[in-house]
Amino acid sequence: MPREQEHSSIPLQVSGLNKRFGPHHVLRDLALEVLPGAIHGLVGLNGSGKTTTLECLLGLRRADTGDIRLHGLRPDQLHQSHGDVVAIFDSPSLPPQLTVRQALEQASLLCENPVRKPQDVESLLGISQYRNFRIRTLSLGNRRRTSIAHALLGSPRLVLLDEPFNGLDAGGVEDVLTLIRDLNRDEGTAFLLSSHQLPYLEKICSHFSILHEGRIALSDSLEQLLGQQINRLQVVCDDVVRACAIVQDMPGVVIEENSGNGQLTLQLNGVTPAAVNQRLVSKGIAVDELIRERSSLASLFQAITARPADTSGEAA
C-alpha cells in the first residue's frame, strides 16, 4: 500500500508532537492514533494539555515539532478535506445575531457536500423548537447542540469534540451519546472525544488515551486497559492471621494489606472471589463479607495521574 494511501485510511496519526509556551513544555513527544471506526476518548486532568493538543491537531496552534495527519492531511491542508474532518470546541463559536435556522442555512450553503438539510439536523439534535431563536439567547447546552448540528450537515469521517457534555442536562447527554453511537455504527464515523467526564466516556468509547502532564501515559482499547488492572478483594473474617497463612500460597493471590482489625485486602489475578471464599471456609475461617473492587477507567485514571510524569528522557 502506498504511504499516502496508508496515511489517508487512518483517521488520525500523531507522532513526536511537542509544544512549549516559553519555559513550559506543555506537550512532550505526544503520540496518538485514532483507528477507523473507533470512538477514542482523550482524558486528562485540567492543564494536562488536552485543548492544546486539539488546537495543534487542527492547526490553530503551530506545534514546535511532530507529525500530524488527519486522513492523510497535515493541519495546514485541512481545507482540502472536503468536510471529512470537523471539530467542535468547548465554547461553541456561532454567529450570535442569527437564528438557529439562519445559522444552519448559511452553513449549508458553505458546506461543499451537504448530505442533510437544516431541518433534518435540527430534528436529529432535538432543537427544532429553537429554530427561530437567536443564537445569543440559547443556553450553553443548546448552543452546543446547534454546533453539532452544524458539523453534521456534511458526512464527516472524523469528528473531534472538546468537552462534548459540558452544559448538557441528563437528557442532552443521552442524546449526544446516542447520536455518536448511531453515526459510528451507521456511517463508520470515527470520533476523538476530549473530556474529563469519565463515566460518560466509559459508556461509549472503544479506545482511550490518558494524557498526563503533556504525555500520553497509556493508550489502548478499553477492554485491554481494564484487563491490565488487578482486581482487589476485601475479606472481612474472624481470623486474618490464619486467613493470610491460608491464601498466601494460592496462585494468583497477593496479600496487599492486613489491617489487623478483621479485614484483609487481596489482589486477584485470574482467581475468583468464590475460590478464595471456598478455600477460607474449608479451612475453618468464618468469612463475614467479601467486597470486590472492580476495574474501572476511573481507578486506572486516578492511579496514573497521581504519580509524576516521566521526564527522564527530556533535555534540560
SEDO-345813 format. One line per 2 residues: for each residue y, z, x of N, C-alpha, C, O. Coordinates in steps of 0.1 Angstrom, whole numbers, plus 2048, in hexadecimal, padded with zeros to 3 digits. Layout:
Y,Z,X,Y,Z,X,Y,Z,X,Y,Z,X; ...
***
This chain:
7F4,800,809,800,800,800,80C,800,809,80D,808,812; 816,7F7,807,822,7F7,80F,82A,804,80D,829,80B,803
831,808,818,837,815,818,842,817,80D,843,821,807; 849,80C,80A,853,80C,7FF,84C,80E,7F2,851,816,7EA
841,808,7F0,83A,80A,7E3,834,818,7E2,834,81E,7D7; 82F,81D,7ED,82A,82B,7ED,835,835,7EA,832,83E,7E2
841,833,7F0,84C,83C,7EC,84F,83B,7DE,851,845,7D7; 850,82E,7D8,855,82D,7CB,84C,832,7C0,850,835,7B5
83F,833,7C4,835,838,7BA,835,847,7B8,830,84D,7AF; 83C,84E,7C2,83D,85D,7C1,84B,861,7BC,855,85C,7C3
84C,868,7B2,859,86B,7AC,863,871,7B6,86F,86D,7B7; 85E,87B,7BE,868,882,7C7,860,886,7D4,856,88C,7D3
866,882,7DF,861,886,7EC,86D,88A,7F5,877,883,7F7; 86C,896,7FA,877,89C,803,870,8A2,80F,866,8A9,80F
876,89F,81B,871,8A5,827,87D,8A8,831,886,8A0,831; 87B,8B3,838,885,8B6,842,893,8B8,83D,89D,8B5,845
895,8BD,831,8A2,8BE,82B,8A9,8CA,830,8A4,8D6,82F; 8B5,8C9,837,8BD,8D4,83C,8CB,8D2,837,8D1,8C7,836
8D1,8DE,833,8DF,8DE,82F,8E6,8EB,833,8E1,8F6,831; 8F1,8EA,83A,8F9,8F5,83E,906,8F5,837,90C,8EA,835
90B,901,834,919,903,830,91F,90C,83B,91E,918,83A; 926,905,845,92B,90D,850,920,914,858,916,90D,85B
920,921,85A,915,927,861,909,92A,859,8FE,92E,85E; 90A,928,84C,8FF,92B,842,8F5,920,841,8F9,915,83C
8E9,922,845,8DE,918,844,8D8,919,836,8CF,922,835; 8DC,911,82D,8D8,913,81F,8CB,90D,81C,8C3,913,815
8C8,901,821,8BA,8FB,820,8B5,8F9,82E,8BB,8F4,837; 8A8,8FD,82F,8A2,8FD,83D,895,8F5,83D,88A,8F9,838
896,8E9,842,88A,8E0,843,882,8DF,836,876,8E1,836; 889,8DE,82B,883,8DE,81E,87A,8D2,81B,87F,8C7,81E
86E,8D4,817,865,8C9,813,861,8CB,804,85E,8D6,800; 861,8C0,7FD,85E,8C1,7EF,858,8B4,7EA,85D,8A9,7EE
84E,8B5,7E1,848,8A9,7DB,845,8AB,7CD,83F,8B5,7C9; 84A,8A2,7C4,846,8A2,7B6,83D,896,7B4,841,88B,7B6
831,899,7AF,827,88F,7AD,829,887,7A0,82F,88D,797; 823,87B,79F,824,874,792,81E,87C,787,813,882,788
825,87D,77C,820,884,770,821,893,771,81C,89A,768; 827,899,77B,828,8A7,77D,834,8AD,776,83E,8A6,775
833,8B9,771,83E,8C1,76D,83F,8CC,778,837,8D6,778; 849,8CB,781,849,8D3,78D,855,8DD,78C,860,8D9,78A
852,8EA,78D,85C,8F4,78D,861,8F8,79B,859,8FA,7A4; 86E,8F8,79C,874,8FD,7A9,87A,90A,7A6,884,90B,79E
875,915,7AC,879,922,7A8,87E,92A,7B5,879,927,7C0; 888,933,7B3,88D,93A,7BE,897,944,7B9,89D,942,7AE
89A,94E,7C1,8A5,958,7BD,8B2,951,7BD,8B4,946,7C3; 8BC,957,7B7,8CA,952,7B8,8CE,952,7C6,8CC,95B,7CE
8D4,946,7CA,8D8,945,7D8,8CD,93F,7E1,8D0,93E,7EE; 8C2,93C,7DC,8B7,937,7E4,8B8,929,7E8,8B2,924,7F2
8C1,921,7E1,8C4,913,7E5,8BF,909,7DA,8BF,8FD,7DD; 8BC,90E,7CE,8B7,904,7C4,8C1,8FA,7C0,8BE,8EE,7C1
8CD,8FE,7BD,8D7,8F4,7B8,8DC,8EB,7C4,8DE,8DF,7C2; 8DD,8F1,7D0,8E0,8E9,7DC,8D6,8DE,7DE,8D9,8D3,7E2
8C9,8E2,7DC,8BE,8D9,7DE,8C0,8CD,7D4,8BF,8C1,7D8; 8C2,8D0,7C7,8C4,8C5,7BD,8D0,8BD,7C1,8CF,8B0,7BF
8DB,8C3,7C5,8E7,8BB,7C9,8E4,8B2,7D4,8E9,8A6,7D4; 8DC,8B6,7DE,8D9,8AD,7E9,8CF,8A2,7E4,8D1,897,7E9
8C6,8A5,7DC,8BD,89B,7D7,8C4,890,7D0,8C0,884,7D1; 8CF,893,7C9,8D6,889,7C1,8E2,883,7C8,8E9,87B,7C3
8E4,888,7D5,8EF,882,7DC,8FD,888,7D9,907,883,7DD; 8FD,893,7D1,909,89A,7CE,90E,8A2,7DA,91A,8A5,7DB
905,8A6,7E3,909,8AC,7F0,901,8A4,7FA,8F5,8A0,7F8; 907,8A2,806,900,89B,810,8F8,8A5,818,8FD,8AF,81E
8EB,8A2,81A,8E2,8AA,822,8E6,8A8,831,8EA,89D,835; 8E4,8B2,839,8E6,8B1,847,8DC,8A8,84D,8DE,89F,855
8CF,8AB,84A,8C4,8A3,84F,8B9,8A3,844,8BA,8AB,83A; 8B0,89A,845,8A5,899,83B,8A4,88C,835,8AD,883,835
898,889,82F,895,87D,828,892,880,819,88A,889,816; 899,87A,810,898,87C,802,895,86F,7FB,89C,865,7FD
88B,86E,7F3,887,862,7EC,884,866,7DD,87C,86E,7DA; 88B,85F,7D4,889,861,7C6,884,853,7C1,88B,84A,7BF
877,853,7BE,870,846,7BB,874,83B,7C5,877,830,7C2; 874,840,7D2,876,837,7DD,884,835,7E1,887,82E,7EB
88E,83A,7D9,89C,838,7DB,8A2,844,7E2,89F,84F,7DF; 8AB,841,7EC,8B3,84C,7F2,8BE,850,7E8,8C1,849,7DF
8C3,85C,7E9,8CE,861,7E0,8D9,857,7DF,8DF,855,7D4; 8DD,850,7E9,8E8,847,7E9,8E4,839,7E2,8ED,830,7E1
8D8,838,7DE,8D3,82C,7D7,8D0,82E,7C9,8CA,825,7C2; 8D3,83A,7C4,8CE,83E,7B6,8D5,835,7AB,8D0,834,7A0
8E0,82F,7AF,8E6,825,7A5,8DD,819,7A2,8DF,812,799; 8D3,818,7AB,8C9,80D,7A9,8BD,811,7A1,8B3,809,79F
8BD,81E,79C,8B1,823,796,8AE,81E,788,8A4,820,782; 8B9,818,782,8B8,812,774,8B4,81D,76A,8AC,81A,761
8B9,829,76C,8B6,834,763,8A8,83A,765,8A4,843,75D; 8A1,837,770,894,83D,772,895,84C,776,88C,854,774
8A1,84F,77C,8A3,85D,781,8B0,863,77A,8BA,85D,77B; 8AE,86E,773,8BA,874,76C,8B9,883,770,8AF,889,773
8C5,889,76F,8C6,897,772,8D0,89E,769,8DA,898,764; 8CD,8AB,765,8D5,8B3,75C,8D7,8C0,763,8CE,8C7,766
8E4,8C4,766,8E7,8D0,76D,8E9,8DC,763,8EB,8DA,757; 8EA,8E8,769,8EB,8F4,761,8F8,8F4,759,8F8,8F9,74D
903,8EE,75E,90F,8ED,756,911,8DF,751,916,8D6,759; 90D,8DC,745,90E,8CE,740,91C,8C8,741,925,8CF,73D
91D,8BC,746,92A,8B5,747,92A,8AA,73D,925,8A0,73F; 931,8AC,732,933,8A3,727,941,8A1,724,949,8AB,725
946,896,71F,954,894,71A,957,89E,70F,952,89C,704; 95F,8A8,712,961,8B2,708,968,8AE,6FB,967,8B4,6F0
970,8A3,6FC,978,89E,6F0,96F,896,6E6,973,894,6DB; 964,891,6EB,95C,888,6E3,952,890,6DA,94F,89C,6DD
94E,88A,6CF,944,891,6C7,936,88E,6CD,935,885,6D6; 92C,895,6C8,91F,893,6CE,91B,884,6CC,916,87E,6D6
91D,87E,6C0,919,870,6BE,921,867,6C7,91B,85D,6CC; 92E,869,6C8,936,861,6D0,931,861,6DF,931,857,6E5
92E,86D,6E4,92A,86E,6F2,91D,867,6F4,91B,860,6FE; 914,868,6EA,907,861,6EC,908,852,6EA,901,84A,6F1
911,84D,6E1,913,83F,6E0,919,839,6EC,916,82E,6F0; 923,840,6F2,929,83C,6FE,91F,83B,709,91E,831,711
916,845,70A,90C,846,715,902,83A,712,8FD,834,71C; 8FF,837,706,8F5,82C,703,8FB,81F,707,8F3,816,70C
908,81D,706,90E,810,70A,90D,80F,71A,90C,804,71F; 90E,81A,721,90D,81A,72F,8FF,81A,735,8FD,817,740
8F6,81D,72C,8E8,81E,730,8E2,810,732,8E3,808,729; 8DC,80D,73E,8D8,800,741,8CC,7FC,738,8CB,7F0,733
8C3,805,735,8B7,802,72D,8B5,80C,722,8AB,814,723; 8BE,80D,718,8BC,817,70E,8AF,814,706,8AD,809,702
8A7,81F,704,89B,81D,6FC,89B,825,6F0,892,824,6E7; 8A5,82E,6EE,8A7,836,6E2,8B5,835,6DD,8BE,833,6E5
8B7,836,6D0,8C4,835,6CA,8CA,844,6CA,8C2,84D,6CB; 8D7,845,6CA,8DE,852,6CA,8D8,85B,6BF,8D6,867,6C1
8D6,855,6B3,8D1,85E,6A8,8C2,862,6AB,8BE,86D,6A6; 8BB,85A,6B2,8AD,85E,6B5,8AD,86A,6BF,8A5,874,6BD
8B5,86A,6C9,8B5,875,6D3,8BC,882,6CC,8B8,88D,6D0; 8C5,880,6C3,8CB,88B,6BC,8C0,892,6B4,8BF,89E,6B4
8B7,88A,6AD,8AC,890,6A5,8A2,897,6AF,89D,8A1,6AC; 89F,890,6BA,896,895,6C4,89A,8A3,6C9,891,8AB,6CB
8A7,8A5,6CB,8AC,8B1,6D1,8B1,8BB,6C7,8B6,8C6,6CA; 8B0,8B8,6BA,8B4,8C1,6AF,8C3,8C3,6AF,8C7,8CE,6AB
8CB,8B8,6B1,8D9,8BA,6B1,8E0,8B0,6A7,8EC,8AE,6A8; 8D8,8AB,69E,8DD,8A1,694,8E9,8A7,68C,8F2,8A1,689
8E7,8B4,689,8F2,8BB,681,8FF,8BD,688,909,8C0,682; 8FE,8BB,695,90B,8BC,69D,911,8AF,6A1,91A,8AF,6AA
90C,8A4,69C,910,897,6A1,91F,895,6A0,925,88D,6A8; 926,89B,696,934,899,695,93D,8A5,69B,949,8A5,699
936,8AE,6A2,93D,8B8,6A9,941,8B3,6B6,93A,8AC,6BD; 94D,8B8,6BA,952,8B5,6C8,94A,8BD,6D2,947,8C8,6CF
948,8B7,6DD,940,8BE,6E8,946,8CB,6EB,93F,8D5,6ED; 953,8CC,6EC,95A,8D9,6F0,957,8E4,6E6,959,8F0,6EA
953,8E1,6DA,951,8EC,6D0,942,8F0,6D0,93F,8FA,6C9; 93A,8EA,6D7,92B,8ED,6D7,928,8F9,6DF,92F,8FC,6E9
91E,900,6DC,919,90B,6E4,913,905,6F1,910,8F9,6F1; 911,90E,6FB,90B,909,707,8FD,903,704,8FA,8F9,70A
8F5,90A,6FC,8E8,904,6F9,8E8,8F7,6F3,8E0,8EE,6F6; 8F2,8F4,6EA,8F3,8E7,6E3,8F9,8DD,6ED,8F6,8D1,6EC
901,8E1,6F6,906,8D7,700,8FB,8D3,709,8FA,8C8,70D; 8F2,8DD,70C,8E6,8DA,714,8DD,8D0,70D,8D8,8C6,713
8DB,8D2,700,8D3,8C9,6F8,8D9,8BB,6F8,8D2,8B1,6F9; 8E6,8BA,6F7,8ED,8AD,6F7,8EB,8A6,704,8EA,89A,705
8EC,8AE,70F,8EA,8A8,71D,8DC,8A2,71E,8DA,897,724; 8D2,8AA,719,8C4,8A5,71A,8C3,898,711,8BC,88F,715
8C9,898,706,8C9,88C,6FD,8CF,880,704,8CA,875,703; 8DA,883,70B,8E1,878,713,8D7,872,71D,8D6,866,71E
8CF,87B,724,8C6,876,72E,8BA,86E,728,8B5,865,72F; 8B7,871,71C,8AB,86B,716,8AE,85E,70E,8A5,859,707
8BA,85A,70F,8BD,84C,709,8B5,842,70F,8B1,838,709; 8B3,843,71D,8AB,83A,724,89D,83F,724,899,848,71C
895,83A,72E,887,83F,72F,885,843,73E,87E,83C,746; 88A,84E,742,889,852,750,87B,855,754,873,85A,74D
878,853,761,86B,856,767,86C,863,76E,861,869,770; 878,868,772,879,875,778,886,87B,773,890,876,773
884,888,76E,88F,88F,768,890,89C,770,887,8A4,772; 89C,89F,775,89F,8AB,77C,8A8,8B4,774,8B3,8B0,76F
8A3,8C0,771,8AA,8C9,768,8AE,8D6,76F,8A5,8DD,775; 8BA,8DA,76F,8BF,8E6,775,8C1,8F1,76B,8C9,8EF,762
8B9,8FC,76B,8B9,907,762,8B9,901,753,8C3,904,74C; 8AF,8FA,74F,8AF,8F4,742,8AE,8FD,736,8B1,8F9,72B
8AB,90A,739,8AA,913,72D,8B6,91C,72B,8B7,924,722; 8C0,91B,734,8CC,923,733,8D4,920,726,8D5,914,723
8D8,92B,71F,8E0,929,713,8D8,925,707,8DE,923,6FC; 8CB,924,708,8C3,921,6FC,8BC,92D,6F6,8B8,936,6FD
8BC,92D,6E9,8B5,938,6E2,8A6,935,6E3,8A2,92B,6E8; 89E,93E,6DD,88F,93C,6DE,88B,92F,6D8,882,928,6DD
891,92B,6CD,88D,91F,6C7,891,913,6CF,889,909,6D0; 89D,914,6D5,8A1,909,6DE,898,907,6EA,895,8FC,6EF
894,913,6F0,88B,912,6FB,87E,90B,6F8,879,903,6FF; 878,90F,6EC,86C,908,6E8,86E,8F9,6E6,865,8F1,6E8
879,8F6,6E0,87C,8E7,6DE,87C,8E0,6EB,877,8D5,6EC; 883,8E6,6F5,884,8DF,702,876,8DE,709,872,8D4,70F
86E,8E9,708,861,8E9,70E,858,8DE,707,851,8D7,70E; 859,8DD,6FA,851,8D3,6F2,856,8C5,6F6,84D,8BC,6F8
863,8C3,6F8,868,8B6,6FB,863,8B2,709,85E,8A7,70B; 863,8BB,713,85E,8B8,720,850,8B5,720,84B,8AB,726
848,8BD,719,839,8BA,718,837,8AC,712,82E,8A5,717; 83E,8A9,707,83C,89D,700,83F,891,709,838,887,70A
84B,891,710,84F,886,718,845,885,724,842,87A,728; 840,890,729,837,890,734,82A,88A,730,824,882,737
825,88E,724,818,889,71F,819,87B,71B,810,873,71E; 823,877,713,823,86A,70C,829,85F,715,825,854,714
832,863,71E,839,858,726,837,85A,735,83B,852,73D; 830,865,739,82D,867,747,839,86B,74F,839,86A,75C
843,870,749,84F,874,750,84D,880,759,847,88A,754; 851,87F,765,850,88B,76E,85C,893,76E,867,88E,76B
85B,8A0,76F,866,8A9,76E,867,8B2,77B,85D,8B7,780; 873,8B5,77F,876,8C0,789,87F,8CA,781,88B,8C6,77F
87A,8D6,77F,881,8E0,777,885,8EB,781,87D,8F2,786; 892,8ED,783,897,8F8,78B,89C,903,782,8A5,901,77A
895,90E,784,898,919,77B,893,927,780,88A,927,789; 89A,932,77C,895,93F,780,88D,945,774,888,950,776
88B,93E,769,884,944,75D,875,940,75E,871,937,758; 86E,948,766,860,946,769,857,945,75C,84F,93D,75C
859,94E,753,850,94D,747,850,940,740,846,93B,73B; 85C,93A,73F,85D,92D,739,856,922,741,84F,91A,73C
859,922,74E,853,918,757,844,919,758,83D,90F,758; 83F,926,757,830,927,758,829,922,74C,81D,91E,74D
831,920,741,82B,91A,735,829,90B,736,820,905,72F; 831,905,73F,831,8F6,73E,82F,8EF,74C,82A,8E4,74C
831,8F6,757,831,8EF,764,822,8EE,769,81A,8F7,768; 820,8E2,76F,812,8E0,775,813,8E3,784,808,8E7,78A
81F,8E3,78A,821,8E6,798,82D,8EE,79A,836,8EE,792; 82D,8F6,7A5,838,8FE,7A8,83B,8FE,7B7,832,8FC,7BF
848,8FF,7BA,84D,902,7C8,856,90E,7C7,85F,90F,7BF; 853,917,7D0,85B,924,7D1,865,922,7DD,860,921,7E8
872,922,7D9,87C,921,7E3,881,92F,7E7,886,936,7DF; 880,932,7F4,884,93F,7F8,88D,93E,805,889,939,80F
89A,942,804,8A3,941,80F,8A3,934,815,8A3,932,822; 8A4,929,80D,8A6,91C,812,899,914,816,89A,909,81A
88E,91B,815,881,914,819,878,914,80D,878,91D,804; 86F,90A,80C,864,90A,802,859,913,808,852,910,812
858,91F,802,84F,929,807,840,926,803,837,929,80A; 83F,91F,7F7,832,91C,7F2,833,911,7E8,83D,911,7E0
82A,907,7E8,82B,8FC,7DF,81C,8F7,7DC,815,8F4,7E5; 819,8F7,7CF,80C,8F2,7CB,80B,8F1,7BC,815,8F4,7B5
7FF,8ED,7B7,7FD,8EE,7A9,7FC,8FC,7A4,7F9,905,7AC; 800,8FF,798,7FF,90C,792,7F1,912,794,7F0,91E,797
7E7,90A,791,7DA,90F,792,7D6,913,7A0,7D0,91E,7A1; 7DA,90C,7AA,7D7,90F,7B8,7DF,91C,7BC,7DA,924,7C3
7EC,91D,7B8,7F4,928,7BB,7EE,935,7B6,7ED,93F,7BD; 7EA,935,7A9,7E5,941,7A3,7D7,944,7A9,7D3,950,7AA
7D0,93A,7AC,7C2,93C,7B2,7C2,942,7C0,7B9,948,7C4; 7CE,941,7C7,7CF,947,7D4,7D1,956,7D4,7CF,95D,7DD
7D5,95B,7C8,7D8,969,7C7,7CC,971,7C5,7C1,96C,7C0; 7CC,97D,7C9,7C1,987,7C8,7C4,98F,7BC,7CE,996,7BB
7BA,990,7B3,7BC,998,7A7,7BA,9A7,7AB,7B2,9AB,7B4; 7C2,9AF,7A4,7C2,9BE,7A7,7BC,9C5,79B,7BD,9C1,78F
7B5,9D0,79D,7AE,9D8,793,7B1,9E6,796,7AE,9EB,7A0; 7B7,9ED,78C,7B9,9FB,78D,7AD,A02,785,7AA,9FF,77A
7A7,A0B,78C,79C,A13,787,7A0,A21,785,7A4,A28,78F; 79F,A26,779,7A1,A34,776,793,A3B,774,78C,A37,76A
790,A45,77C,782,A4A,77B,783,A59,77F,78D,A5F,782; 777,A60,77E,776,A6E,780,775,A72,78F,777,A7E,792
771,A68,797,76F,A6C,7A6,772,A60,7AE,769,A58,7B1; 77F,A5F,7B3,783,A53,7BA,77D,A53,7C8,77B,A48,7CE
77A,A5E,7CE,774,A5F,7DB,766,A58,7DB,763,A4F,7E3; 75E,A5C,7D1,751,A56,7D0,752,A47,7CC,74A,A3F,7D0
75C,A44,7C3,75E,A36,7BF,761,A2D,7CB,75C,A22,7CC; 769,A32,7D4,76C,A2B,7E0,760,A28,7E8,75E,A1C,7ED
758,A32,7EA,74C,A30,7F2,742,A26,7EB,73B,A1F,7F2; 742,A25,7DE,739,A1D,7D7,73E,A0E,7D8,735,A05,7D9
74B,A0C,7D6,74F,9FE,7D5,753,9F8,7E3,755,9EB,7E4; 754,A00,7ED,759,9FB,7FA,750,9F0,800,754,9E8,808
743,9F0,7FC,739,9E7,802,737,9DB,7F8,72F,9D2,7FB; 73E,9DB,7ED,73C,9CF,7E4,743,9C3,7E9,74F,9C4,7ED
73C,9B8,7EB,743,9AB,7EF,74E,9A7,7E6,74C,9A8,7D9; 759,9A4,7EB,765,99F,7E3,76D,9AA,7DE,777,9A8,7D6
76A,9B7,7E2,772,9C2,7DE,779,9C9,7EA,772,9CC,7F4; 786,9CB,7E9,78E,9D1,7F3,795,9DD,7ED,79C,9DB,7E3
794,9E9,7F3,79B,9F5,7EE,7A9,9F4,7F3,7AC,9F4,7FF; 7B3,9F2,7EA,7C1,9F1,7ED,7C8,9FE,7EE,7D0,A01,7F7
7C5,A07,7E4,7CB,A14,7E4,7C3,A1E,7DD,7BD,A1C,7D2; 7C2,A2A,7E3,7BC,A35,7DD,7C6,A40,7DB,7CA,A47,7E4
7CB,A41,7CE,7D7,A4A,7CC,7D3,A59,7CC,7DB,A62,7CE; 7C6,A5B,7CB,7C1,A69,7CC,7C3,A71,7BF,7C0,A7D,7BE
7C8,A6A,7B4,7CA,A71,7A8,7C2,A6B,79D,7C7,A6A,791; 7B6,A67,7A0,7AD,A61,796,7AF,A52,794,7AA,A4C,78B
7B7,A4B,79D,7BA,A3D,79B,7B7,A36,7A8,7BC,A3A,7B3; 7B1,A2A,7A7,7AD,A23,7B3,7B1,A14,7B0,7AF,A0F,7A5
7B8,A0E,7BA,7BC,A00,7B9,7B4,9F7,7C2,7B3,9F9,7CE; 7AD,9ED,7BC,7A4,9E4,7C3,7AA,9D6,7C3,7B0,9D2,7B9
7A7,9CE,7CE,7A9,9C0,7CE,79C,9B9,7CB,792,9BC,7D2; 79C,9B0,7C1,790,9A9,7BE,791,99A,7C1,79A,993,7BE
787,995,7C9,786,987,7CC,779,981,7C8,76F,983,7D0; 778,97B,7BD,76B,976,7B8,762,980,7B2,756,97E,7AF
767,98C,7AF,760,997,7A9,766,99A,79B,773,99B,79A; 75E,99C,791,764,99F,784,766,9AF,782,75E,9B6,788
770,9B3,77A,771,9C1,777,764,9C7,771,761,9D3,774; 75D,9BF,769,750,9C4,763,746,9C7,76E,73F,9D1,76C
746,9BF,779,73C,9C2,783,740,9CF,78A,737,9D7,78E; 74C,9D2,78C,751,9DE,793,74D,9EA,78A,748,9F4,78E
750,9E8,77D,74E,9F3,773,73F,9F6,773,73B,A02,773; 736,9EC,773,728,9EE,772,723,9F5,77E,71B,9FF,77D
728,9F2,78A,724,9F8,796,727,A07,796,71F,A10,79A; 734,A0A,792,738,A18,792,730,A20,788,72C,A2B,78B
72F,A1B,77C,728,A23,771,719,A25,775,714,A30,772; 713,A1B,77B,705,A1C,77F,703,A27,78A,6F8,A2C,78B
70E,A2A,791,70D,A35,79B,712,A42,796,714,A4C,79E; 714,A43,789,718,A50,783,727,A53,783,72B,A5E,780
730,A49,785,73E,A4B,784,742,A49,776,73F,A3F,76F; 74A,A52,771,750,A51,763,75D,A49,764,767,A4E,769
75D,A3C,760,768,A34,760,770,A35,753,76B,A32,749; 77C,A3A,754,784,A3C,749,78C,A2F,744,78E,A2D,739
790,A28,74E,799,A1C,74B,798,A12,757,798,A15,763; 798,A05,753,79A,9FA,75D,7A6,9F2,759,7A7,9ED,74D
7B0,9F0,762,7BC,9E9,75F,7BD,9DD,769,7BE,9DF,775; 7BC,9D1,763,7BC,9C5,76C,7CA,9C0,76D,7D1,9BD,762
7CF,9BD,779,7DC,9B7,77B,7D9,9A8,77D,7D4,9A4,788; 7DC,9A0,774,7D9,991,775,7E3,98A,77D,7EF,98E,77E
7DE,97F,783,7E7,977,78B,7F2,971,782,7EF,96D,777; 7FE,970,787,809,96A,780,812,963,78A,813,968,795
81A,95A,785,824,954,78D,82E,95E,791,833,95E,79C; 832,967,788,83C,971,78B,838,97A,796,840,97D,79F
82B,97E,796,827,987,7A1,827,980,7AF,82A,986,7B9; 822,973,7AE,823,96C,7BB,831,969,7C0,834,96B,7CB
83A,966,7B6,848,964,7BA,84E,971,7C0,855,970,7CA; 84B,97C,7BA,851,989,7BF,84B,98C,7CC,853,991,7D5
83F,989,7CF,839,98C,7DC,83F,984,7E7,842,988,7F2; 842,977,7E4,848,96E,7EE,857,971,7F0,85B,971,7FC
85E,973,7E5,86D,975,7E7,870,983,7EC,87C,986,7F0; 866,98C,7EC,869,99A,7F2,869,99A,801,86E,9A4,807
863,990,807,862,990,816,86D,987,81C,870,97D,815; 871,989,828,87B,981,82F,875,973,831,869,971,834
87E,969,830,879,95B,833,877,95A,842,87D,960,84A; 86D,951,845,86A,94E,853,874,945,859,874,939,855
87C,949,863,885,941,869,882,940,878,88B,93D,880; 876,943,87C,872,944,88A,874,936,891,876,936,89D
872,92B,88A,873,91E,890,881,918,890,882,90D,894; 88A,920,88C,898,91B,88A,8A0,91C,897,89F,927,89E
8A7,912,89B,8AF,913,8A7,8BB,91C,8A4,8C0,91E,899; 8BF,923,8AF,8CB,92C,8AE,8D8,925,8AC,8E2,92B,8AB
***
